[in-house]
Amino acid sequence: MKAVESRAEVYLMALQSLSKAERETVVARLLEDRKLREDILDLALIQQRQGEPSRPFREYLAARGSRSRKK
C-alpha cells in the first residue's frame, strides 16, 4: 500500500469512528471550501458514471467538430 493510500485509510477510519452528527459536521466543513467542494463533486460524478461506455477523446473532438461545421 502506498503512503497516500495508507494515510487516506487512517483518515477514513477516523471519520467512520465519529458519531453521525460529528461526521455530518466534518463533511459540512469540507463542503464550505469551494475548491474541496468541486473536487468532491467531481469525484462523486466520476464514481457514478464509471460503468458508462467511453470513447477516445480524439474521436469525441472529431464528432464535435463535424457537428459545429454543419451549423
Contact map, one row per residue, 1 for C-alpha under 8 A:
11101100000000000000000000000000000000000000000000000000000000000000000
11111100000000000000000000000000000000000000000000000000000000000000000
11111110000000000000000000000000000000000000000000000000000000000000000
01111111000000000000000000000000000000000000000000000000000000000000000
11111111100000000000000000000000000000000000000000000000000000000000000
11111111110000000000000000000000000000000000000000000000000000000000000
00111111111000000000000000000000000000000000000000000000000000000000000
00011111111100000000000000000000000000000000000000000000000000000000000
00001111111110000000000000000000000000000000000000000000000000000000000
00000111111111000000000000000000000000000000000000000000000000000000000
00000011111111100000000000000000000000000000000000000000000000000000000
00000001111111110000000000000000000000000000000000000000000000000000000
00000000111111111000000000000000000000000000000000000000000000000000000
00000000011111111100000000000000000000000000000000000000000000000000000
00000000001111111100001000000000000000000000000000000000000000000000000
00000000000111111110001000000000000000000000000000000000000000000000000
00000000000011111110000000000000000000000000000000000000000000000000000
00000000000001111111111000000000000000000000000000000000000000000000000
00000000000000011111111000000000000000000000000000000000000000000000000
00000000000000000111111100000000000000000000000000000000000000000000000
00000000000000000111111110000000000000000000000000000000000000000000000
00000000000000000111111111000000000000000000000000000000000000000000000
00000000000000110111111111100000000000000000000000000000000000000000000
00000000000000000001111111110000000000000000000000000000000000000000000
00000000000000000000111111111000000000000000000000000000000000000000000
00000000000000000000011111111100000000000000000000000000000000000000000
00000000000000000000001111111110000000000000000000000000000000000000000
00000000000000000000000111111111000000000000000000000000000000000000000
00000000000000000000000011111111100000000000000000000000000000000000000
00000000000000000000000001111111100110000000000000000000000000000000000
00000000000000000000000000111111110110000000000000000000000000000000000
00000000000000000000000000011111110110000000000000000000000000000000000
00000000000000000000000000001111111110000000000000000000000000000000000
00000000000000000000000000000011111111000000000000000000000000000000000
00000000000000000000000000000000111111100000000000000000000000000000000
00000000000000000000000000000111111111110000000000000000000000000000000
00000000000000000000000000000111111111111000000000000000000000000000000
00000000000000000000000000000000011111111100000000000000000000000000000
00000000000000000000000000000000001111111110000000000000000000000000000
00000000000000000000000000000000000111111111000000000000000000000000000
00000000000000000000000000000000000011111111100000000000000000000000000
00000000000000000000000000000000000001111111110000000000000000000000000
00000000000000000000000000000000000000111111111000000000000000000000000
00000000000000000000000000000000000000011111111100000000000000000000000
00000000000000000000000000000000000000001111111110000000000000000000000
00000000000000000000000000000000000000000111111111000000000000000000000
00000000000000000000000000000000000000000011111111000000000000000000000
00000000000000000000000000000000000000000001111111100000000000000000000
00000000000000000000000000000000000000000000111111110000000000000000000
00000000000000000000000000000000000000000000011111110000000000000000000
00000000000000000000000000000000000000000000000111111000000000000000000
00000000000000000000000000000000000000000000000011111100000000000000000
00000000000000000000000000000000000000000000000000111110000000000000000
00000000000000000000000000000000000000000000000000011111000000000000000
00000000000000000000000000000000000000000000000000001111101100000000000
00000000000000000000000000000000000000000000000000000111111100000000000
00000000000000000000000000000000000000000000000000000011111110000000000
00000000000000000000000000000000000000000000000000000001111111000000000
00000000000000000000000000000000000000000000000000000011111111100000000
00000000000000000000000000000000000000000000000000000011111111110000000
00000000000000000000000000000000000000000000000000000000111111111000000
00000000000000000000000000000000000000000000000000000000011111111100000
00000000000000000000000000000000000000000000000000000000001111111110000
00000000000000000000000000000000000000000000000000000000000111111111000
00000000000000000000000000000000000000000000000000000000000011111111100
00000000000000000000000000000000000000000000000000000000000001111111110
00000000000000000000000000000000000000000000000000000000000000111111111
00000000000000000000000000000000000000000000000000000000000000011111111
00000000000000000000000000000000000000000000000000000000000000001111111
00000000000000000000000000000000000000000000000000000000000000000111111
00000000000000000000000000000000000000000000000000000000000000000011111
